[in-house]
Amino acid sequence: MTKEQETKLILDLAEDLAPFVRDVEGGKIPKTTRNSYSTYGQMLTRLSKGKRNVALVLSYAMLQAGANAQGVSDALQAFFPE
């Protein structure tokens, strides 16, 4: 995959994830943990089927869509430890 293809994939995923991120950041989904890390972690787990490398790509797309960076980072640490 070329760098341009990777960028397009991230931007396409960000567009698809934008409604979810808006709901989380806008308060439609109740905040149950600091920076909503559990909500982001649950979605990353569901979409990646537990695969860390896929979760990393999805997390970058979430950030591009406006997700809380600390929440996504905490989700990766909690749900996908190295």
SELUM-8127 format. One record per atom (N, C-alpha, C): residue in one letter; z, x, y; atom name. Coordinates in pm, 1 decimal, decimal comma, padded with zeros to 6 digits. Layout:
BEGIN
pt res->A; w->Z; u->X; v->Y; atom->CA
...
END
This chain:
BEGIN
pt res->M; w->00000,0; u->00084,9; v->-00117,7; atom->N
pt res->M; w->00000,0; u->00000,0; v->00000,0; atom->CA
pt res->M; w->00000,0; u->00089,7; v->00124,4; atom->C
pt res->T; w->-00088,0; u->00060,7; v->00216,1; atom->N
pt res->T; w->-00095,9; u->00139,7; v->00338,6; atom->CA
pt res->T; w->00014,4; u->00096,8; v->00435,8; atom->C
pt res->K; w->00037,1; u->00178,7; v->00535,9; atom->N
pt res->K; w->00138,0; u->00147,6; v->00637,7; atom->CA
pt res->K; w->00103,2; u->00016,9; v->00709,6; atom->C
pt res->E; w->-00024,4; u->-00003,9; v->00734,9; atom->N
pt res->E; w->-00068,4; u->-00127,0; v->00801,9; atom->CA
pt res->E; w->-00040,6; u->-00249,4; v->00713,8; atom->C
pt res->Q; w->-00062,8; u->-00236,1; v->00584,1; atom->N
pt res->Q; w->-00035,5; u->-00346,4; v->00492,4; atom->CA
pt res->Q; w->00113,9; u->-00374,8; v->00484,5; atom->C
pt res->E; w->00194,4; u->-00268,8; v->00483,6; atom->N
pt res->E; w->00340,0; u->-00286,0; v->00482,8; atom->CA
pt res->E; w->00387,1; u->-00358,8; v->00607,5; atom->C
pt res->T; w->00333,8; u->-00317,6; v->00722,0; atom->N
pt res->T; w->00370,8; u->-00381,6; v->00848,8; atom->CA
pt res->T; w->00332,8; u->-00528,1; v->00848,1; atom->C
pt res->K; w->00212,8; u->-00559,9; v->00800,7; atom->N
pt res->K; w->00168,3; u->-00699,0; v->00794,8; atom->CA
pt res->K; w->00256,9; u->-00780,1; v->00701,5; atom->C
pt res->L; w->00293,7; u->-00721,9; v->00587,3; atom->N
pt res->L; w->00381,6; u->-00790,6; v->00493,2; atom->CA
pt res->L; w->00515,7; u->-00823,3; v->00558,8; atom->C
pt res->I; w->00574,8; u->-00725,9; v->00626,7; atom->N
pt res->I; w->00704,6; u->-00746,8; v->00693,6; atom->CA
pt res->I; w->00692,6; u->-00856,7; v->00798,8; atom->C
pt res->L; w->00587,8; u->-00851,9; v->00878,7; atom->N
pt res->L; w->00571,2; u->-00951,9; v->00984,5; atom->CA
pt res->L; w->00546,1; u->-01091,0; v->00926,7; atom->C
pt res->D; w->00470,4; u->-01097,9; v->00817,1; atom->N
pt res->D; w->00447,5; u->-01227,1; v->00751,2; atom->CA
pt res->D; w->00577,4; u->-01283,0; v->00693,8; atom->C
pt res->L; w->00654,4; u->-01196,2; v->00629,7; atom->N
pt res->L; w->00784,0; u->-01239,3; v->00577,0; atom->CA
pt res->L; w->00878,4; u->-01281,6; v->00689,3; atom->C
pt res->A; w->00876,4; u->-01207,6; v->00799,0; atom->N
pt res->A; w->00961,8; u->-01242,0; v->00913,5; atom->CA
pt res->A; w->00927,7; u->-01381,0; v->00965,9; atom->C
pt res->E; w->00801,2; u->-01410,9; v->00969,9; atom->N
pt res->E; w->00757,7; u->-01544,2; v->01015,4; atom->CA
pt res->E; w->00809,5; u->-01651,9; v->00919,8; atom->C
pt res->D; w->00801,6; u->-01623,8; v->00790,4; atom->N
pt res->D; w->00849,5; u->-01720,2; v->00690,9; atom->CA
pt res->D; w->01001,6; u->-01736,3; v->00694,9; atom->C
pt res->L; w->01072,3; u->-01627,9; v->00723,4; atom->N
pt res->L; w->01218,9; u->-01631,5; v->00725,6; atom->CA
pt res->L; w->01277,0; u->-01677,4; v->00859,4; atom->C
pt res->A; w->01194,3; u->-01686,8; v->00961,7; atom->N
pt res->A; w->01242,1; u->-01720,5; v->01096,0; atom->CA
pt res->A; w->01320,2; u->-01852,7; v->01101,5; atom->C
pt res->P; w->01275,3; u->-01960,5; v->01035,9; atom->N
pt res->P; w->01355,6; u->-02083,6; v->01042,9; atom->CA
pt res->P; w->01496,1; u->-02067,1; v->00984,0; atom->C
pt res->F; w->01505,7; u->-01995,3; v->00872,5; atom->N
pt res->F; w->01636,7; u->-01968,7; v->00812,7; atom->CA
pt res->F; w->01723,9; u->-01887,7; v->00908,0; atom->C
pt res->V; w->01667,9; u->-01782,0; v->00964,7; atom->N
pt res->V; w->01743,8; u->-01696,4; v->01056,4; atom->CA
pt res->V; w->01787,6; u->-01777,0; v->01178,9; atom->C
pt res->R; w->01699,1; u->-01860,1; v->01232,1; atom->N
pt res->R; w->01735,3; u->-01944,5; v->01346,9; atom->CA
pt res->R; w->01852,3; u->-02037,2; v->01311,3; atom->C
pt res->D; w->01849,1; u->-02093,4; v->01190,9; atom->N
pt res->D; w->01958,3; u->-02181,7; v->01148,2; atom->CA
pt res->D; w->02089,7; u->-02105,8; v->01137,1; atom->C
pt res->V; w->02083,6; u->-01984,6; v->01084,0; atom->N
pt res->V; w->02205,6; u->-01904,2; v->01070,6; atom->CA
pt res->V; w->02258,0; u->-01864,3; v->01208,0; atom->C
pt res->E; w->02172,9; u->-01806,2; v->01288,2; atom->N
pt res->E; w->02215,4; u->-01755,8; v->01419,1; atom->CA
pt res->E; w->02245,5; u->-01868,2; v->01517,6; atom->C
pt res->G; w->02181,6; u->-01983,4; v->01498,4; atom->N
pt res->G; w->02203,6; u->-02096,1; v->01588,4; atom->CA
pt res->G; w->02322,4; u->-02182,6; v->01551,7; atom->C
pt res->G; w->02384,9; u->-02153,8; v->01438,1; atom->N
pt res->G; w->02504,0; u->-02227,9; v->01399,9; atom->CA
pt res->G; w->02479,1; u->-02349,8; v->01312,8; atom->C
pt res->K; w->02353,1; u->-02377,6; v->01276,3; atom->N
pt res->K; w->02326,5; u->-02491,8; v->01188,1; atom->CA
pt res->K; w->02388,0; u->-02470,1; v->01050,1; atom->C
pt res->I; w->02388,5; u->-02344,3; v->01006,5; atom->N
pt res->I; w->02455,7; u->-02308,1; v->00882,6; atom->CA
pt res->I; w->02591,7; u->-02252,1; v->00923,4; atom->C
pt res->P; w->02699,6; u->-02316,1; v->00879,1; atom->N
pt res->P; w->02833,3; u->-02272,5; v->00922,0; atom->CA
pt res->P; w->02859,2; u->-02125,7; v->00888,7; atom->C
pt res->K; w->02919,2; u->-02056,7; v->00983,3; atom->N
pt res->K; w->02953,7; u->-01916,0; v->00966,2; atom->CA
pt res->K; w->03085,0; u->-01909,2; v->00888,5; atom->C
pt res->T; w->03077,1; u->-01857,8; v->00764,7; atom->N
pt res->T; w->03196,0; u->-01850,1; v->00680,6; atom->CA
pt res->T; w->03248,4; u->-01708,1; v->00668,6; atom->C
pt res->T; w->03165,6; u->-01610,2; v->00706,3; atom->N
pt res->T; w->03207,9; u->-01470,1; v->00702,9; atom->CA
pt res->T; w->03162,8; u->-01402,5; v->00831,4; atom->C
pt res->R; w->03222,4; u->-01287,6; v->00859,0; atom->N
pt res->R; w->03188,1; u->-01211,9; v->00979,1; atom->CA
pt res->R; w->03037,7; u->-01183,2; v->00981,3; atom->C
pt res->N; w->02973,8; u->-01216,2; v->01090,9; atom->N
pt res->N; w->02830,8; u->-01193,3; v->01112,3; atom->CA
pt res->N; w->02743,7; u->-01260,4; v->01007,1; atom->C
pt res->S; w->02798,6; u->-01360,8; v->00939,9; atom->N
pt res->S; w->02726,0; u->-01439,3; v->00837,8; atom->CA
pt res->S; w->02673,3; u->-01354,3; v->00723,0; atom->C
pt res->Y; w->02745,5; u->-01246,2; v->00691,1; atom->N
pt res->Y; w->02692,9; u->-01157,3; v->00587,7; atom->CA
pt res->Y; w->02681,1; u->-01226,7; v->00451,9; atom->C
pt res->S; w->02770,4; u->-01322,0; v->00421,9; atom->N
pt res->S; w->02760,8; u->-01388,9; v->00291,7; atom->CA
pt res->S; w->02636,9; u->-01477,6; v->00284,2; atom->C
pt res->T; w->02602,3; u->-01541,4; v->00393,7; atom->N
pt res->T; w->02482,7; u->-01625,8; v->00396,5; atom->CA
pt res->T; w->02357,2; u->-01540,8; v->00379,9; atom->C
pt res->Y; w->02351,9; u->-01429,0; v->00452,6; atom->N
pt res->Y; w->02237,4; u->-01339,1; v->00437,0; atom->CA
pt res->Y; w->02233,1; u->-01279,9; v->00296,4; atom->C
pt res->G; w->02348,8; u->-01243,5; v->00243,5; atom->N
pt res->G; w->02354,0; u->-01186,3; v->00109,5; atom->CA
pt res->G; w->02308,1; u->-01283,7; v->00002,1; atom->C
pt res->Q; w->02348,1; u->-01409,3; v->00015,8; atom->N
pt res->Q; w->02305,3; u->-01510,8; v->-00080,7; atom->CA
pt res->Q; w->02154,2; u->-01529,1; v->-00077,1; atom->C
pt res->M; w->02097,4; u->-01533,4; v->00043,2; atom->N
pt res->M; w->01953,0; u->-01551,3; v->00054,2; atom->CA
pt res->M; w->01879,4; u->-01428,2; v->00001,3; atom->C
pt res->L; w->01927,5; u->-01310,1; v->00034,6; atom->N
pt res->L; w->01864,3; u->-01188,2; v->-00016,3; atom->CA
pt res->L; w->01868,3; u->-01184,5; v->-00169,0; atom->C
pt res->T; w->01980,9; u->-01222,5; v->-00225,9; atom->N
pt res->T; w->01993,7; u->-01223,7; v->-00371,6; atom->CA
pt res->T; w->01897,3; u->-01323,0; v->-00433,9; atom->C
pt res->R; w->01890,9; u->-01440,8; v->-00375,7; atom->N
pt res->R; w->01803,1; u->-01545,3; v->-00428,4; atom->CA
pt res->R; w->01657,0; u->-01502,6; v->-00421,3; atom->C
pt res->L; w->01614,6; u->-01453,1; v->-00306,3; atom->N
pt res->L; w->01473,3; u->-01418,6; v->-00288,4; atom->CA
pt res->L; w->01432,3; u->-01291,7; v->-00362,2; atom->C
pt res->S; w->01523,7; u->-01196,9; v->-00373,2; atom->N
pt res->S; w->01490,0; u->-01068,9; v->-00436,8; atom->CA
pt res->S; w->01513,4; u->-01069,8; v->-00587,6; atom->C
pt res->K; w->01576,2; u->-01177,2; v->-00636,1; atom->N
pt res->K; w->01613,4; u->-01187,2; v->-00777,5; atom->CA
pt res->K; w->01699,3; u->-01068,2; v->-00820,0; atom->C
pt res->G; w->01783,1; u->-01021,1; v->-00725,9; atom->N
pt res->G; w->01877,7; u->-00915,1; v->-00754,0; atom->CA
pt res->G; w->01822,0; u->-00773,8; v->-00747,6; atom->C
pt res->K; w->01697,3; u->-00758,2; v->-00707,4; atom->N
pt res->K; w->01635,3; u->-00625,3; v->-00700,9; atom->CA
pt res->K; w->01657,2; u->-00564,5; v->-00563,0; atom->C
pt res->R; w->01727,0; u->-00451,6; v->-00560,2; atom->N
pt res->R; w->01763,6; u->-00387,0; v->-00433,0; atom->CA
pt res->R; w->01643,6; u->-00349,5; v->-00348,8; atom->C
pt res->N; w->01539,0; u->-00294,5; v->-00409,5; atom->N
pt res->N; w->01422,8; u->-00252,2; v->-00329,7; atom->CA
pt res->N; w->01354,3; u->-00371,9; v->-00262,7; atom->C
pt res->V; w->01352,1; u->-00485,4; v->-00330,1; atom->N
pt res->V; w->01294,6; u->-00606,7; v->-00270,8; atom->CA
pt res->V; w->01386,3; u->-00657,4; v->-00159,9; atom->C
pt res->A; w->01517,0; u->-00650,7; v->-00182,9; atom->N
pt res->A; w->01613,6; u->-00693,9; v->-00081,6; atom->CA
pt res->A; w->01601,9; u->-00610,9; v->00045,6; atom->C
pt res->L; w->01572,7; u->-00482,3; v->00031,2; atom->N
pt res->L; w->01556,6; u->-00397,2; v->00149,2; atom->CA
pt res->L; w->01437,2; u->-00441,8; v->00233,4; atom->C
pt res->V; w->01327,1; u->-00475,0; v->00168,9; atom->N
pt res->V; w->01209,1; u->-00523,4; v->00240,8; atom->CA
pt res->V; w->01240,7; u->-00655,6; v->00310,3; atom->C
pt res->L; w->01305,9; u->-00745,2; v->00236,7; atom->N
pt res->L; w->01341,7; u->-00875,6; v->00294,1; atom->CA
pt res->L; w->01440,9; u->-00861,2; v->00409,5; atom->C
pt res->S; w->01532,6; u->-00766,6; v->00397,8; atom->N
pt res->S; w->01630,3; u->-00748,4; v->00505,5; atom->CA
pt res->S; w->01562,2; u->-00699,6; v->00633,0; atom->C
pt res->Y; w->01464,8; u->-00612,4; v->00618,3; atom->N
pt res->Y; w->01391,0; u->-00566,9; v->00736,3; atom->CA
pt res->Y; w->01317,0; u->-00684,1; v->00800,5; atom->C
pt res->A; w->01260,3; u->-00771,1; v->00717,8; atom->N
pt res->A; w->01192,1; u->-00890,2; v->00770,6; atom->CA
pt res->A; w->01291,2; u->-00982,0; v->00841,9; atom->C
pt res->M; w->01411,7; u->-00996,3; v->00787,0; atom->N
pt res->M; w->01513,7; u->-01078,2; v->00852,7; atom->CA
pt res->M; w->01548,1; u->-01022,0; v->00989,8; atom->C
pt res->L; w->01559,8; u->-00890,4; v->00997,5; atom->N
pt res->L; w->01588,3; u->-00828,0; v->01126,5; atom->CA
pt res->L; w->01475,9; u->-00853,7; v->01225,6; atom->C
pt res->Q; w->01352,5; u->-00844,3; v->01179,0; atom->N
pt res->Q; w->01237,7; u->-00872,6; v->01265,5; atom->CA
pt res->Q; w->01239,1; u->-01017,7; v->01313,8; atom->C
pt res->A; w->01296,1; u->-01106,2; v->01231,5; atom->N
pt res->A; w->01303,7; u->-01248,7; v->01266,8; atom->CA
pt res->A; w->01421,9; u->-01278,8; v->01358,3; atom->C
pt res->G; w->01506,6; u->-01178,1; v->01385,8; atom->N
pt res->G; w->01616,8; u->-01198,0; v->01479,6; atom->CA
pt res->G; w->01754,4; u->-01209,6; v->01416,3; atom->C
pt res->A; w->01766,9; u->-01171,7; v->01289,6; atom->N
pt res->A; w->01895,9; u->-01179,1; v->01221,9; atom->CA
pt res->A; w->01995,0; u->-01079,4; v->01282,1; atom->C
pt res->N; w->02121,7; u->-01111,0; v->01268,5; atom->N
pt res->N; w->02228,7; u->-01022,4; v->01313,6; atom->CA
pt res->N; w->02223,7; u->-00896,0; v->01229,5; atom->C
pt res->A; w->02201,3; u->-00781,9; v->01292,7; atom->N
pt res->A; w->02183,9; u->-00655,7; v->01220,3; atom->CA
pt res->A; w->02307,7; u->-00617,1; v->01140,5; atom->C
pt res->Q; w->02425,3; u->-00638,1; v->01196,5; atom->N
pt res->Q; w->02547,4; u->-00603,5; v->01123,7; atom->CA
pt res->Q; w->02566,1; u->-00695,1; v->01003,7; atom->C
pt res->G; w->02533,1; u->-00821,8; v->01020,2; atom->N
pt res->G; w->02544,8; u->-00916,6; v->00908,7; atom->CA
pt res->G; w->02452,9; u->-00880,5; v->00793,5; atom->C
pt res->V; w->02329,6; u->-00843,1; v->00824,7; atom->N
pt res->V; w->02234,0; u->-00804,4; v->00720,6; atom->CA
pt res->V; w->02278,4; u->-00673,8; v->00655,5; atom->C
pt res->S; w->02323,5; u->-00579,3; v->00735,2; atom->N
pt res->S; w->02371,9; u->-00451,7; v->00682,2; atom->CA
pt res->S; w->02492,0; u->-00472,7; v->00589,9; atom->C
pt res->D; w->02585,9; u->-00555,5; v->00633,4; atom->N
pt res->D; w->02703,0; u->-00584,2; v->00551,0; atom->CA
pt res->D; w->02663,4; u->-00655,3; v->00422,2; atom->C
pt res->A; w->02564,9; u->-00743,8; v->00430,7; atom->N
pt res->A; w->02516,4; u->-00814,1; v->00311,7; atom->CA
pt res->A; w->02458,6; u->-00715,6; v->00210,9; atom->C
pt res->L; w->02379,8; u->-00621,6; v->00258,3; atom->N
pt res->L; w->02322,9; u->-00521,6; v->00168,1; atom->CA
pt res->L; w->02432,6; u->-00439,5; v->00101,2; atom->C
pt res->Q; w->02534,2; u->-00401,5; v->00178,1; atom->N
pt res->Q; w->02643,2; u->-00321,1; v->00121,3; atom->CA
pt res->Q; w->02723,6; u->-00401,0; v->00019,1; atom->C
pt res->A; w->02746,7; u->-00528,7; v->00046,4; atom->N
pt res->A; w->02829,4; u->-00610,5; v->-00042,4; atom->CA
pt res->A; w->02753,9; u->-00659,6; v->-00165,9; atom->C
pt res->F; w->02628,5; u->-00700,1; v->-00146,4; atom->N
pt res->F; w->02552,4; u->-00761,4; v->-00254,8; atom->CA
pt res->F; w->02463,6; u->-00663,3; v->-00330,8; atom->C
pt res->F; w->02428,7; u->-00551,9; v->-00267,9; atom->N
pt res->F; w->02338,6; u->-00454,2; v->-00328,9; atom->CA
pt res->F; w->02392,0; u->-00312,5; v->-00309,5; atom->C
pt res->P; w->02510,3; u->-00284,2; v->-00363,4; atom->N
pt res->P; w->02565,0; u->-00148,8; v->-00344,7; atom->CA
pt res->P; w->02477,0; u->-00043,5; v->-00412,0; atom->C
pt res->E; w->02475,7; u->00074,9; v->-00353,8; atom->N
pt res->E; w->02393,6; u->00182,8; v->-00410,2; atom->CA
pt res->E; w->02461,0; u->00240,7; v->-00532,9; atom->C
END
